Amino acid sequence: MGLNNNNNIGSVVIKISLALLVVFIVICAVQLLIGLPAG
């Protein structure tokens, strides 16, 4: 993105964002596999 001034906060934010995205996808997949019996 430009100058990388030892910016570890950006990489941490990216890792957290990817982790949340993966968790969201996994939860959606599990709900689809279960078939949403509550809904």
Secondary structure as UniProt FT lines:
FT   HELIX           8..34
FT   TURN            37..38
//
